[in-house]
Amino acid sequence: MSRELWLGVSRGLYRAFLLVCPRGFRDEVGSDIEKCFDRLTEETFDEKGPAGLISLTSRGLIDLLRTAARERCSGGKRFRKRRTMDRLLQNLRFGLRSATVGRGTSALVVVTLGLGLGTLVAVFDVVYRVLWRPLPFEEPDRLVALYEIESQGELDRGSVAPGNFADWRASSRSFEFMAAFNQTSMNLTGEGEPERLIVYSTSSTFFSTLHIEAALGRVFAPDEDRESAPRVAVLTGGLWRRRFGGDPDVVGRRILLDDVPYEIIGVLPQEFHFPSRDAEIYVPHAMSTEEASTRRSHYLDVVARLRDGVSLSSAREEMRALGRLVAEAHPETNSGETVGVFALQEELVASMKRPLVLLLGAIVGVLLIACVNVVNLLLARGTSRRRELSIRAALGASRARLAGELLSEAMVLAVAGSALALLAALWVRRWFVSWTPPHLALDEAGISGAAVLFTLASCALLGLGLGMVPALELTRRRLPTSVIEGGQRSVGLARSHTGVRKFLVVSEVTLALVLVTVSGLLLQSFYRLSRESPGFRPEEVLTMRVELSRTKYEEPHQRVAFYREVLDRIEHLPDVVSAGFVTMLPLTFQGGSTSFEIEGREEPSDSDRFAVFRSVTPDYFRALGVPVVRGRVFDRGDSSDSPRTAVINESFFRRFLGEVEPVGQRLRIWGEPHEIIGIVGDIRELERGGEPVPALYVTVYQRSFGFFDPRDLAVRARGDASGLARRIRAEIWAVDPDQPISYTRAMNDILNGSVSTERLQMVVFSIFGAAALLLAALGIYGVLSYAVARRTSEIALRMALGARSSDVLRLVLLQGMRPAVLGVGLGVGASLVVTRFFAGMLYGVEPNDPWTLAAITTTLTAVALLACLLPSWRATRVDPLVALRED
C-alpha cells in the first residue's frame, strides 16, 4: 500500500469514529483535533512506518470512544454551556456596538428610562418604608393606638382625657403596657444658647410599650412619672449629637428645661423616631392629682401593647365595654363616648396611604408612556436596519439569533437607564421626603435594599419588554434574503410595523389623558382650597411663639403682667395696628377642645358639648382681623375682678344655641360661669377645606387655664410686617431678656403651609401630567414623522400623478389623528373610572367634572393635532421628481 492510502484509511477511520461523539463536541473541537490527528499521522508514518501508524490510529480511536462515552454521559453540558456563554457574549458585544452606533437615540432612551424609572424607584422606596415595612419595634403587630370615640357623633378618633386614660390603664386586661404622651415645647437653657425644643411628655411606660432601650444610660423607671419624682430626661440621638457633640458622658448631666433642672438619664438610638422625627427630648408626664382626674380636657395620645395571644378584635370588645362603664360612671363628661382600638401602623400611615398608592400608579403611567416612546424609537431604528438584518438572515442567522441580538441591545439600554435611575432616585427621594409629614420617619439616607431589588427587577422587565416588541415584530415575517428583495419589500416591511406603532400611540394617548385629567382636577381643587377664606385677614400679620416658662411664671398674675407689658410696648411701636396673644394660632394645632354646659338648658346632649377652646388677650381678634358679628369682644375691663366672659363663633351659635339670643347666655366652663358677650366669625382653627367647628374663646386676663394659656403672638402692621420682627423681639427681651422666641413667620406663610400636602399632590401630579402630555405629543410626532419618511416615494408618486398639497396634508393628518382620537376616546372612559379613586383628595370639584374632562380632551386633541401638523406640512414639501429619482 502506498503512503497516501495508509494515511487515507487512518484518517477515514478517525473521522468515522468522530461521528460517535456528541454534536456539541464536534462543533467545538472536532475540526481542531482532526487537523492535529492528520499532522500526527504524517509524522508517525514517516518516522515509524505502517506499524507506527496502526498503533497511533488504534490509540486515537480508543481515545475517541472514551471521549464519546464521557460526553454522552455528561449530556454535552460542558460544551453547551460554553456555547451559550459565547453566544451571550456575542449578543452583549452586538448590543454594545448597536447602542454606540446610534448615540443620539441611545442617549435619549437612557435618559428617558433613567428619569422615569428613577422617579418610580424613589417613590417605591418611600411607599415601601411607609406602607409595607413593619414598624421598627419588637413585635410591631402587637402595638395599637387608642382613641375616644363619640358613638353617635362626628368624632371618630379623639384625643384622650387624663381621667379616662387612668381608668383604661387600671381596668383593661388586654394590654401588656399602655402609655400616654403629648407634644409640647420647652426652653433649654444652661447649655450654651437658649433654645426652644420639641418635647414629648410621656407616661413612664412609654418606652416599655414600644420595647425600646436606651443606647446610653436608661429610659424611664416605672414611678418616674409621679408628681414628686425627680425630674429626668431622655435625649434623642439627634439632639445628643447636635447639642452635646455626642458626648458619651452626657448621662448624669443636668440641664434646665423651662428653668427646671432635669437629669439626663439616657440617650435613645439614632434611628428611633416616634411619634415624630421632630422629637428632640422626652420627659415624664408628671400629672397633679387634679390633672390626672380631669375628663374635660382631651389632649393625650395613647399607645398600648397587646398581651401575647390577645387579638385586636378581643381588645376592641373589652375596651368598648370598658368605655360604656366609664360613661355610666361619669355621664357628665363621657356620655355617648366609647373607646376605639386600632393597629398602630395603620394609624400612622392612614393619611398617606391613598395618596402614596395613587402617586405610585401615576408614575407607573408616566413610565409606561415613556416606554411606549422607547419602543417606537427601537422599532424605527430596527426597521432602518432591515438591510443589515436581511444580509445576516441570508448568511444563515436564525430568527432566534437575530431576536436575541435585538433583545441584547434593549437590555444594554435598560441596564444603562437603571444605573442612571438609581442616581436620580437619590435626588428625587430627598426632595420627596422633605414634603412628607414629620410623623413618617423617612430621614434615613440612601435607597433601601428593597428599592435596589425593585430596580434590578424593573431593569430585567424593561429590557425584555422593550426588546421583545421590536424583536418579535422585526423577525415576525421571513426576512428578505437578498439586498434587492429587501429593497422591494421595504415598504411592505415598514407598513407591517405601522399597526404596532398605532397601537402604541393609542395606548400612550389614553394614559396621558387619564394623568392630565387627574392633574387638572387636583389643580382645580388646590385653587379652590387656597382661595377659601380662612375667616380672618392674614395679610400684614406677623406671628411668633413666646411660650412662658411655668417655673419662672408660675403664678397666673405673673403671666398676665408679662402679656400686658409686652403688648403695651409692641402697640406703641410705629406701624403696629394691634397685637394679641392666643393659645395656638389657627391652623397650627389640630386639638385643644373642652366641654361646657349651657345654664338653664338640658340640650344639647353631653356628647355634643365640646368646642375648640382658646385663651386670648383682648386685641387678638383685631390683630388677626376676625369680624365681630354680634355683641362685643374682650377689652381691658374684662379682668380677674370682673365677671367671667366668653366669646363664641358663628358655628357655636348655630349648633348649640339655635334661635336663642346668644349675648347674655351663660356657659359653665371648667365649673365656672361665663357670660357670652359676643359672636365672632368662623375661623378655620384646625384645617383648611373642612366645615368650621364650634369655638369658644376666653381671656387669660380673667383666669389661667394652664395648658390653654397663650403662647402665640400675632401683630398686625401697617404695610410689610416682616420689618417689625427685630423691633418686636427687642421689646419682648426688654421685658424678659431670657425669654426664647421661636417660629417667627408671617401669617400668610402659616396659611400656605396648611395646604402643603395638597400643594405637593398638585405639583407632583401636574409635573406628571405635563410629562405625559409632552411624551404623548412626542410619540405622535415621532410615529408620524417616521411614517412620512417611509412613504416619501409613495407621496412623490401621488403628487406626480396630480395629487394636490391639500390632499397630501389631509392624508397624513388623518393617518396621525385617527389613533390619537381613538386614544382620546378610550382615555375619557378610563378617566371616568380612575378619577373616582381621587375623590378623597378633591375639594370643591367632582371627580367626573364634565368641564374639566372637556377642557382636557380639547387640550390633548389640540396637542395631537399640533404634533401631526409638522410632519404633514413636511410631506407637502416633497419634490416628486427628486424623490422619484432618488428611489
C-alpha positions in Angstrom: 0.0 0.0 0.0 1.2 3.4 -0.7 1.8 6.1 1.9 -1.3 8.1 0.8 -3.5 5.1 1.0 -2.3 4.2 4.6 -2.9 7.8 5.6 -6.3 8.0 3.9 -7.6 4.8 5.6 -6.3 6.0 9.0 -7.9 9.5 8.7 -11.2 7.9 7.3 -11.5 5.7 10.4 -10.8 8.6 12.7 -13.4 10.8 11.1 -15.9 7.9 11.2 -15.3 7.4 14.9 -15.5 11.1 15.5 -19.2 10.9 14.5 -19.8 8.9 17.6 -19.0 12.0 19.7 -21.8 14.5 20.6 -22.5 17.2 18.1 -21.6 19.9 20.5 -18.2 18.3 21.0 -17.7 18.0 17.2 -18.7 21.6 16.6 -16.5 22.9 19.4 -13.2 21.0 18.9 -13.8 18.5 16.0 -12.0 20.4 13.3 -9.0 21.1 15.6 -8.4 17.5 16.6 -8.9 16.4 13.0 -6.1 18.7 12.0 -3.9 17.6 14.9 -4.5 13.9 14.0 -3.7 14.5 10.3 -0.4 16.1 11.3 0.5 13.3 13.7 -0.3 10.5 11.2 2.1 12.1 8.6 4.9 12.4 11.2 4.3 8.9 12.6 4.2 7.2 9.2 7.3 9.0 8.0 9.1 8.0 11.3 7.8 4.6 12.2 6.1 3.3 9.1 2.7 1.5 8.9 3.2 -0.3 12.2 3.5 3.1 14.0 0.5 4.4 12.1 -1.6 1.4 13.1 -0.6 1.9 16.7 -1.4 5.7 16.6 -4.7 5.1 14.9 -5.7 2.5 17.4 -4.9 4.7 20.3 -6.7 7.6 18.7 -9.9 5.6 18.1 -9.9 4.3 21.7 -9.5 7.9 22.9 -12.4 9.0 20.7 -14.6 6.2 22.1 -13.7 7.2 25.7 -14.4 10.8 24.9 -17.7 10.0 23.2 -18.7 7.9 26.2 -17.8 10.6 28.7 -19.5 13.4 26.7 -22.6 11.3 26.2 -22.8 10.5 29.9 -22.5 14.2 30.8 -25.1 15.1 28.2 -22.7 17.5 26.4 -23.4 20.1 29.1 -19.9 21.5 29.2 -19.9 22.4 25.6 -23.5 23.6 25.6 -22.7 25.8 28.5 -19.6 27.2 26.8 -21.6 27.7 23.6 -24.3 29.5 25.5 -21.8 31.8 27.2 -20.1 32.5 23.9 -23.5 33.4 22.3 -24.4 35.6 25.2 -21.1 37.4 25.0 -21.6 37.8 21.2 -25.0 39.2 21.8 -23.7 41.5 24.5 -21.0 42.8 22.2 -23.6 43.3 19.5 -25.8 45.2 21.9 -23.0 47.5 23.0 -22.0 48.1 19.4 -25.5 48.8 18.3 -26.1 51.1 21.2 -23.0 53.1 20.3 -23.8 53.3 16.6 -27.0 55.4 17.1 -25.6 57.5 20.0 -28.4 60.1 19.9 -31.2 57.6 20.0 -29.4 55.6 22.7 -28.8 58.6 24.8 -32.5 59.7 24.5 -33.6 56.2 25.5 -31.2 56.0 28.5 -32.2 59.5 29.8 -35.9 58.7 29.4 -35.6 55.4 31.2 -33.3 56.9 33.9 -35.6 59.7 34.8 -38.8 57.7 34.6 -37.5 54.7 36.5 -35.6 56.9 38.9 -38.8 58.6 40.0 -40.6 55.3 40.3 -37.8 53.8 42.4 -37.7 56.9 44.7 -41.5 56.7 45.3 -41.4 53.0 45.6 -38.7 53.4 48.3 -41.0 55.8 50.2 -44.0 53.6 49.8 -42.1 50.5 51.0 -40.8 52.3 54.1 -44.1 53.8 55.0 -46.7 51.2 54.0 -45.1 47.8 53.8 -42.1 47.8 56.1 -43.0 46.8 59.7 -42.6 49.4 62.4 -39.0 49.3 63.8 -40.2 47.9 67.1 -40.2 44.5 68.6 -43.4 42.6 67.6 -44.9 45.7 65.9 -48.2 43.9 65.2 -49.0 44.0 68.9 -48.9 47.8 69.1 -52.2 49.7 68.9 -53.4 53.2 69.2 -56.4 54.1 71.4 -58.9 56.9 71.0 -62.0 58.3 72.5 -64.9 58.0 70.0 -68.3 59.6 70.0 -70.7 56.7 69.4 -73.3 58.9 67.7 -71.2 62.0 66.9 -68.8 63.0 64.2 -65.6 62.5 66.3 -64.2 59.1 65.2 -60.7 59.5 66.7 -60.4 62.0 69.6 -57.6 62.8 72.0 -57.9 61.2 75.4 -58.7 62.9 78.7 -56.2 62.1 81.6 -59.0 60.7 83.8 -60.2 58.3 81.1 -56.6 57.2 80.4 -56.2 56.4 84.1 -59.3 54.3 84.1 -58.3 52.4 80.9 -54.9 51.6 82.2 -56.2 50.5 85.6 -59.1 48.3 84.3 -58.1 46.8 81.0 -56.7 43.3 80.8 -55.9 43.1 77.1 -52.7 45.1 77.2 -49.2 44.4 78.5 -48.4 48.1 78.6 -50.3 51.3 78.0 -48.7 54.7 77.6 -49.9 58.3 77.1 -47.9 61.2 75.6 -48.4 64.7 74.3 -46.3 67.1 72.4 -45.1 70.3 73.9 -42.1 72.6 73.8 -39.7 73.7 76.4 -36.8 76.2 76.8 -33.4 74.6 77.1 -31.1 76.8 79.0 -27.8 76.4 80.9 -26.1 74.6 78.0 -25.0 77.3 75.6 -27.5 79.4 73.7 -31.1 79.1 74.9 -33.2 77.0 72.6 -36.8 76.1 72.2 -37.1 72.3 71.9 -39.9 70.0 70.8 -40.5 67.8 73.8 -42.7 64.8 74.3 -44.1 64.4 77.8 -44.9 60.8 78.3 -46.0 58.3 80.9 -43.2 56.2 82.4 -44.4 53.1 80.4 -43.9 54.8 77.0 -40.6 53.1 76.2 -41.7 49.8 77.8 -44.7 49.8 75.5 -42.5 50.2 72.4 -39.8 47.8 73.8 -37.1 50.4 73.3 -33.9 50.5 75.3 -31.6 53.5 75.5 -28.3 53.5 73.5 -26.7 55.2 76.5 -27.9 55.1 80.1 -31.6 54.1 80.6 -35.1 55.0 79.9 -37.8 55.9 82.4 -38.3 53.8 85.5 -41.9 52.8 86.5 -42.6 55.5 89.0 -40.7 58.4 87.4 -44.0 60.0 86.1 -45.2 60.7 89.7 -45.5 64.4 90.6 -43.0 64.0 93.4 -40.4 62.1 91.4 -37.1 63.6 90.4 -37.1 65.4 87.1 -35.3 63.3 84.4 -35.0 63.5 80.7 -34.1 61.2 77.8 -32.4 62.7 74.7 -32.9 61.6 71.2 -29.8 60.6 69.2 -30.1 63.7 67.0 -30.2 66.2 69.9 -27.4 64.3 71.6 -25.1 64.8 68.6 -26.2 68.3 67.7 -26.4 69.9 71.1 -24.0 67.8 73.1 -21.5 66.8 70.5 -22.1 63.1 71.0 -20.5 63.2 74.5 -20.5 59.7 75.9 -20.5 61.1 79.5 -23.7 63.1 79.0 -25.7 60.7 81.2 -25.9 62.2 84.6 -25.5 65.8 83.5 -28.2 68.4 84.4 -29.9 70.7 82.0 -32.6 73.4 82.5 -35.9 72.9 80.8 -38.2 75.8 81.4 -35.8 76.8 84.2 -36.3 73.5 86.0 -33.3 71.2 86.4 -33.6 67.8 84.7 -31.1 65.0 84.9 -30.2 63.3 81.6 -30.7 59.6 82.3 -30.3 58.2 78.8 -29.8 58.7 75.0 -32.0 56.9 72.5 -30.8 55.1 69.5 -30.1 57.3 66.5 -32.7 55.6 64.3 -35.5 56.0 66.9 -38.2 58.4 65.7 -41.6 58.2 67.4 -44.1 59.6 67.3 -42.4 62.2 65.0 -39.0 62.8 63.6 -39.1 66.3 65.0 -39.0 65.0 68.6 -35.8 66.0 70.5 -36.3 65.2 74.1 -38.6 63.1 76.3 -39.6 63.8 79.9 -42.1 62.0 82.2 -45.6 63.4 82.2 -46.0 64.1 85.9 -49.6 65.0 86.4 -51.0 66.5 89.5 -54.0 64.8 91.2 -56.3 67.3 89.7 -55.0 67.0 86.2 -54.9 63.2 86.4 -58.6 63.0 87.2 -59.9 65.6 84.7 -62.1 64.3 81.9 -62.9 67.7 80.4 -59.6 68.4 78.6 -58.6 66.0 75.9 -55.0 66.2 74.8 -53.3 62.9 75.3 -52.3 60.3 72.6 -52.4 56.7 73.8 -50.5 53.7 72.6 -50.5 50.2 74.0 -49.0 46.8 73.5 -51.4 43.8 73.3 -50.7 40.9 75.6 -49.3 37.8 73.9 -52.1 35.8 72.4 -54.7 38.7 72.7 -56.2 39.6 69.3 -57.1 43.1 68.2 -60.8 42.2 68.0 -61.0 40.9 71.6 -59.2 44.1 72.8 -61.7 46.2 71.0 -64.6 44.3 72.6 -63.1 44.8 76.1 -62.4 48.5 75.6 -65.9 49.1 74.2 -67.3 47.5 77.3 -64.9 49.5 79.5 -65.9 52.7 77.7 -69.5 52.1 78.5 -68.7 51.5 82.2 -66.7 54.8 82.3 -69.6 56.6 80.6 -72.0 55.3 83.1 -69.7 56.3 86.0 -69.1 59.8 84.6 -72.2 60.7 82.5 -71.5 64.4 82.8 -68.4 64.1 80.7 -68.4 60.7 79.0 -72.0 60.2 77.9 -72.1 58.7 74.4 -68.4 58.0 74.3 -66.7 54.8 73.7 -63.1 53.6 73.0 -61.5 52.9 69.7 -58.6 50.5 69.3 -56.6 50.5 66.0 -53.4 48.9 64.8 -50.6 51.5 65.3 -49.0 51.0 61.9 -52.3 51.5 60.1 -52.9 54.7 62.1 -49.5 56.2 61.4 -49.8 55.8 57.6 -53.6 56.1 57.2 -53.4 59.7 55.9 -50.7 58.9 53.4 -51.8 55.5 52.2 -54.1 56.5 49.4 -52.0 59.5 48.1 -48.9 57.3 48.0 -50.6 54.4 46.2 -52.2 56.8 43.7 -48.9 58.6 43.2 -47.2 55.3 42.5 -49.8 54.5 40.0 -49.4 57.9 38.3 -45.6 57.3 38.0 -46.2 53.9 36.6 -48.4 55.5 34.0 -45.8 58.1 33.0 -43.1 55.3 32.8 -45.4 53.3 30.6 -45.8 56.2 28.2 -42.0 56.7 28.2 -41.6 53.0 27.5 -44.0 53.2 24.6 -41.9 56.0 23.1 -38.8 54.0 23.6 -40.3 51.0 21.9 -41.3 53.3 19.0 -37.7 54.5 18.8 -36.3 51.0 18.8 -38.8 49.8 16.3 -37.8 52.7 14.0 -34.1 52.0 14.5 -34.7 48.3 13.9 -36.6 49.0 10.7 -33.9 51.2 9.4 -31.5 48.3 9.8 -33.6 45.9 7.8 -31.0 45.6 5.1 -28.4 44.5 7.7 -30.9 42.0 9.2 -31.6 40.7 5.7 -28.0 40.1 5.0 -27.5 38.4 8.3 -30.5 36.2 7.6 -29.2 35.4 4.1 -25.8 34.3 5.7 -27.6 31.8 8.0 -28.5 33.7 11.1 -31.7 32.2 12.6 -34.7 34.2 13.8 -33.9 33.3 17.3 -30.3 34.6 16.9 -31.5 37.9 15.4 -34.2 38.3 18.1 -31.6 37.6 20.8 -29.3 40.3 19.5 -32.1 42.8 19.4 -33.1 41.8 22.9 -29.4 42.2 24.0 -29.4 45.7 22.6 -32.5 46.6 24.6 -31.1 45.0 27.7 -27.9 47.1 27.4 -30.0 50.3 27.2 -32.1 49.1 30.1 -29.1 48.5 32.3 -27.7 51.9 31.5 -31.1 53.5 32.2 -31.4 51.7 35.5 -27.9 52.8 36.6 -29.0 56.4 35.9 -32.3 55.7 37.7 -30.5 54.8 40.9 -28.7 58.2 40.9 -31.9 60.1 40.0 -33.8 58.2 42.7 -31.4 59.5 45.4 -32.2 63.1 44.5 -35.9 62.6 43.9 -36.3 60.8 47.2 -34.6 63.5 49.1 -36.9 66.1 47.6 -39.9 64.0 48.2 -39.1 63.2 51.8 -38.8 67.0 52.6 -42.5 67.3 51.7 -43.8 64.3 53.8 -45.3 64.8 57.2 -42.8 64.6 60.1 -44.6 61.6 61.8 -43.4 59.5 58.9 -39.8 58.5 59.9 -38.2 58.9 56.5 -34.9 60.7 57.2 -32.8 57.6 56.6 -30.3 58.3 53.9 -29.9 56.3 50.8 -32.1 53.8 49.0 -33.3 50.7 50.8 -32.3 47.2 49.7 -35.9 46.6 48.6 -35.7 49.6 46.3 -32.4 48.3 44.8 -34.0 44.8 44.2 -37.0 46.6 42.7 -34.7 48.5 40.3 -33.0 45.2 39.2 -36.3 43.6 38.6 -37.5 46.6 36.7 -34.4 46.6 34.7 -34.9 43.0 33.6 -38.6 43.6 32.8 -37.8 46.8 30.9 -35.0 45.1 28.9 -37.3 42.2 28.0 -40.3 44.4 27.4 -38.6 47.0 25.3 -36.7 44.4 23.3 -39.5 41.9 22.8 -41.7 44.0 20.7 -39.0 45.1 18.2 -37.6 41.6 18.2 -40.9 39.9 17.5 -42.1 42.5 15.0 -38.8 42.7 13.0 -38.4 38.9 12.8 -42.1 38.1 12.6 -42.0 37.6 8.9 -39.5 36.0 6.7 -36.7 38.4 6.2 -35.7 39.2 2.6 -32.9 37.0 1.5 -31.2 39.4 -0.8 -30.5 43.1 -0.8 -32.6 43.5 -3.9 -35.5 41.7 -2.4 -35.1 43.7 0.7 -35.4 46.9 -1.2 -38.5 45.7 -2.9 -40.0 44.7 0.4 -39.0 47.8 2.3 -42.4 49.5 2.1 -44.2 46.3 3.0 -42.0 45.8 6.0 -42.4 49.3 7.2 -46.2 49.0 6.8 -46.2 45.8 8.7 -44.9 47.8 11.7 -47.4 50.7 11.3 -50.1 48.8 13.1 -47.9 48.2 16.1 -46.9 51.8 16.3 -50.5 53.0 16.0 -51.5 50.7 18.9 -48.7 52.2 20.9 -49.9 55.8 20.1 -53.4 54.9 21.2 -52.0 53.4 24.4 -50.0 56.5 25.3 -52.7 59.0 24.4 -55.1 57.0 26.6 -52.7 57.0 29.6 -51.8 60.7 29.0 -55.4 61.8 29.1 -56.0 59.9 32.4 -53.0 61.5 34.0 -53.7 65.0 32.7 -57.3 64.8 33.8 -56.2 63.8 37.4 -53.7 66.7 37.5 -56.4 69.1 36.2 -58.8 68.0 39.0 -56.1 68.4 41.6 -55.1 71.8 40.2 -58.7 73.0 40.4 -59.1 71.5 43.9 -56.0 73.3 45.2 -57.0 76.6 43.6 -60.4 76.5 45.3 -58.9 75.4 48.6 -56.3 78.2 48.5 -58.9 80.7 47.6 -61.2 79.7 50.5 -61.3 82.4 53.2 -59.8 81.3 56.5 -62.2 83.6 58.4 -59.5 86.3 59.1 -57.2 88.6 57.2 -53.7 87.1 57.1 -52.1 90.0 55.2 -49.7 92.1 57.1 -49.8 89.9 60.2 -46.5 88.7 61.8 -46.6 85.9 64.3 -44.1 84.3 66.7 -44.1 81.8 69.6 -43.4 83.2 73.0 -44.0 80.4 75.4 -43.5 81.2 79.0 -41.7 79.0 81.5 -44.0 77.5 84.0 -41.3 77.8 86.7 -40.4 81.4 86.1 -44.0 82.5 85.6 -45.6 80.1 88.0 -48.5 82.4 89.1 -51.2 83.5 86.7 -50.8 87.1 87.6 -47.1 86.9 86.6 -48.1 85.7 83.1 -50.8 88.3 82.8 -48.3 91.0 83.8 -45.9 89.8 81.1 -48.6 89.8 78.4 -49.8 93.2 79.4 -46.3 94.8 79.4 -45.2 93.2 76.2 -48.4 94.2 74.3 -48.2 97.7 75.7 -44.7 98.1 74.3 -45.4 96.5 71.0 -48.6 98.5 70.4 -46.6 101.7 70.9 -44.2 100.7 68.1 -44.7 102.7 64.8 -46.6 100.9 62.1 -48.2 98.5 64.6 -52.0 98.4 64.4 -52.8 95.9 67.1 -51.3 92.8 68.8 -52.6 89.9 70.8 -51.7 86.5 72.3 -53.6 83.3 71.8 -53.3 79.6 72.9 -52.5 78.4 69.4 -52.7 80.3 66.1 -55.2 79.0 63.6 -54.1 76.0 61.5 -51.1 75.3 63.8 -52.6 72.8 66.2 -55.4 70.2 65.5 -56.6 69.9 69.0 -57.4 71.8 72.2 -61.1 71.3 72.9 -63.1 71.4 76.1 -66.6 70.6 77.2 -69.0 73.1 78.6 -72.6 73.4 79.9 -75.2 75.9 78.9 -77.0 77.1 82.0 -80.7 76.5 82.0 -80.7 74.1 79.1 -80.8 70.3 79.0 -79.9 70.1 75.4 -77.7 69.5 73.6 -76.6 66.1 74.8 -73.3 65.7 76.6 -71.6 64.1 73.6 -72.1 67.3 71.7 -70.8 69.6 74.3 -67.3 70.1 73.0 -65.8 73.0 71.3 -62.4 74.3 70.3 -61.1 76.2 73.2 -58.7 79.2 73.0 -57.5 81.7 75.6 -56.7 85.1 74.2 -55.8 88.7 75.1 -58.3 91.4 74.3 -56.9 92.6 71.0 -56.3 89.2 69.5 -59.4 89.3 67.2 -58.5 92.8 66.0 -54.9 91.8 65.3 -56.0 88.8 63.3 -58.8 90.6 61.5 -61.6 88.4 62.7 -65.0 90.1 62.2 -67.3 90.7 65.2 -70.8 89.5 64.2 -72.7 90.4 67.3 -72.1 92.0 70.7 -68.5 92.8 71.6 -65.2 91.1 72.1 -62.9 91.3 75.2 -61.5 94.6 76.4 -59.2 95.6 79.2 -62.2 95.9 81.5 -62.5 92.1 81.4 -60.2 91.4 84.3 -59.8 88.9 87.1 -62.0 91.2 89.2 -64.9 91.3 86.8 -67.5 88.6 85.9 -66.2 85.9 83.7 -67.0 86.4 80.0 -66.7 84.4 76.8 -66.9 84.9 73.1 -68.3 82.2 70.7 -68.1 81.8 67.0 -71.0 81.5 64.5 -70.7 77.7 64.3 -71.1 77.5 68.1 -74.1 79.8 67.9 -75.8 77.8 65.1 -75.1 74.4 66.7 -75.7 74.9 70.4 -78.0 78.0 70.7 -80.2 78.0 67.6 -82.7 80.8 67.7 -81.9 81.9 71.2 -80.3 85.3 71.6 -76.7 84.3 72.5 -75.5 87.5 74.1 -76.2 87.3 77.8 -76.4 83.5 77.8 -74.2 81.8 80.5 -71.9 78.9 80.0 -70.1 76.8 82.6 -66.5 76.3 81.6 -64.4 74.1 83.9 -67.1 74.6 86.5 -67.2 78.4 86.4 -70.0 80.5 84.9 -69.1 82.7 81.9 -71.4 85.1 80.2 -71.4 85.2 76.4 -70.6 88.8 75.3 -70.3 88.4 71.6 -70.1 86.3 68.4 -67.1 86.4 66.0 -66.9 85.0 62.5 -65.8 81.4 62.0 -62.1 80.9 61.8 -60.5 77.8 60.2 -58.9 76.8 63.5 -58.0 73.2 62.8 -57.7 72.7 59.0 -58.5 74.2 55.6 -61.2 72.7 53.5 -63.3 71.3 56.3 -66.5 72.6 57.8 -66.0 75.3 60.5 -66.1 73.9 64.0 -67.7 75.4 67.1 -65.1 77.5 69.0 -65.1 79.1 72.4 -62.8 82.0 73.5 -62.0 83.3 76.9 -59.5 85.9 78.1 -56.4 85.0 80.1 -56.8 88.3 81.9 -59.7 86.8 83.8 -58.4 83.3 84.5 -55.5 80.9 83.7 -56.4 77.6 82.1 -53.0 76.0 82.3 -52.4 74.2 79.1 -54.6 76.7 77.2 -52.7 79.8 78.3 -51.5 81.9 75.4 -48.2 81.1 73.7 -48.5 82.6 70.2 -48.3 86.3 69.4 -50.0 87.9 66.4 -49.1 91.5 65.4 -50.9 93.4 62.6 -48.9 96.1 61.0 -49.4 98.9 58.5 -47.6 97.7 55.4 -45.0 95.0 55.4 -45.0 93.3 58.8 -41.7 91.3 58.4 -39.7 94.5 59.1 -41.1 94.6 62.6 -39.7 91.3 63.7 -36.5 92.7 65.1 -38.1 95.5 66.9 -40.8 93.2 68.4 -38.2 90.8 69.7 -36.3 93.7 71.2 -39.5 94.8 73.1 -40.0 91.3 74.4 -36.4 91.0 75.5 -36.8 94.4 77.2 -39.4 92.7 79.4 -37.5 89.4 79.8 -34.1 89.1 78.3 -34.1 85.3 78.8 -37.4 84.7 77.0 -36.9 82.4 74.0 -38.7 83.4 70.8 -39.3 81.0 68.0 -41.4 80.3 64.9 -41.3 83.9 63.7 -43.3 83.8 60.4 -45.9 85.7 58.5 -49.5 84.6 58.9 -49.6 84.1 55.2 -46.8 81.5 55.5 -48.8 79.6 58.0 -51.8 79.7 55.7 -49.8 78.5 52.8 -48.2 75.8 55.0 -51.6 74.5 55.9 -52.2 73.3 52.4 -48.7 71.9 51.8 -49.9 68.3 51.3 -52.5 69.5 48.8 -49.8 71.6 47.1 -47.4 68.6 46.9 -50.1 66.5 45.3 -51.0 69.2 42.9 -47.3 69.9 41.9 -46.4 66.2 41.6 -49.4 65.3 39.5 -49.1 68.5 37.4 -45.5 67.5 36.6 -46.6 64.0 35.7 -49.5 65.3 33.7 -47.3 67.7 31.8 -44.7 65.0 31.2 -47.4 62.6 30.0 -48.7 65.3 27.6 -45.3 66.0 26.3 -44.4 62.4 25.8 -47.7 61.7 24.1 -47.0 64.6 21.7 -43.5 63.4 21.0 -44.8 59.9 20.4 -47.4 61.0 17.9 -44.8 63.3 16.2 -42.2 60.5 16.1 -44.5 57.9 14.6 -45.9 60.2 12.0 -42.5 61.6 11.0 -41.2 58.1 10.6 -44.3 57.2 8.5 -43.8 60.2 6.3 -40.2 59.4 5.8 -41.0 55.8 4.8 -43.8 56.9 2.4 -41.8 59.6 0.7 -41.8 57.7 -2.6 -45.5 56.9 -2.4 -46.3 60.6 -1.7 -44.0 61.7 -4.5 -45.8 59.3 -6.9 -49.2 60.6 -5.8 -48.1 64.2 -6.4 -46.5 63.3 -9.7 -49.9 61.8 -10.7 -51.7 65.1 -9.8 -52.4 65.0 -6.1 -52.5 68.5 -4.6 -50.7 69.6 -1.4 -54.0 69.8 0.4 -54.7 66.1 -0.5 -51.4 65.1 0.9 -51.9 67.2 4.0 -55.3 65.6 4.6 -53.9 62.1 4.0 -51.1 62.5 6.5 -53.2 64.3 9.1 -55.8 61.6 9.0 -53.2 59.0 9.4 -51.8 60.7 12.5 -55.1 61.8 14.1 -57.0 58.5 13.8 -55.1 56.7 16.6 -54.9 60.0 18.6 -58.7 60.4 18.5 -59.2 56.8 19.4 -56.8 57.2 22.3 -58.7 60.3 23.5 -62.0 58.4 23.4 -60.6 55.5 25.4 -58.9 57.9 27.8 -62.2 59.6 28.5 -63.7 56.3 29.5 -60.7 55.3 31.6 -60.7 58.7 33.3 -64.3 58.3 34.5 -63.2 55.2 36.3 -59.8 56.2 37.6 -60.8 59.7 38.9 -63.2 58.1 41.4 -60.2 56.9 43.4 -59.1 60.5 43.8 -62.4 61.7 45.3 -61.0 61.9 48.8 -58.2 64.2 47.6 -60.5 66.8 45.9 -62.1 69.9 47.4 -64.9 71.7 45.7 -64.8 69.7 42.5 -66.4 66.4 41.5 -64.2 63.5 40.2 -66.2 63.4 37.0 -66.4 67.1 36.5 -67.6 67.5 32.8 -65.9 70.9 32.3 -62.5 69.6 33.4 -62.9 66.5 31.2 -64.0 68.6 28.2 -61.1 71.0 28.7 -58.5 68.2 29.0 -60.0 66.4 26.0 -59.8 69.5 23.8 -56.3 70.3 25.0 -55.0 66.8 24.3 -56.7 66.7 20.9 -55.2 70.1 20.0 -51.7 68.9 21.1 -52.1 65.8 19.0 -53.1 68.0 16.0 -50.1 70.2 16.6 -47.8 67.1 16.7 -49.3 66.0 13.4 -49.0 69.3 11.6 -45.3 69.5 11.2 -44.8 66.0 9.6 -47.9 66.7 7.5 -46.5 70.0 6.3 -43.2 68.3 5.6 -45.0 65.8 3.4 -46.5 68.5 1.3 -43.0 69.9 0.6 -41.8 66.6 -1.1 -40.4 67.3 -4.6 -41.9 64.5 -6.8 -39.0 64.5 -9.3 -36.2 64.4 -6.7 -37.9 61.8 -4.6 -38.7 59.5 -7.5 -35.1 60.0 -8.9 -33.6 59.0 -5.5 -35.9 56.0 -5.3 
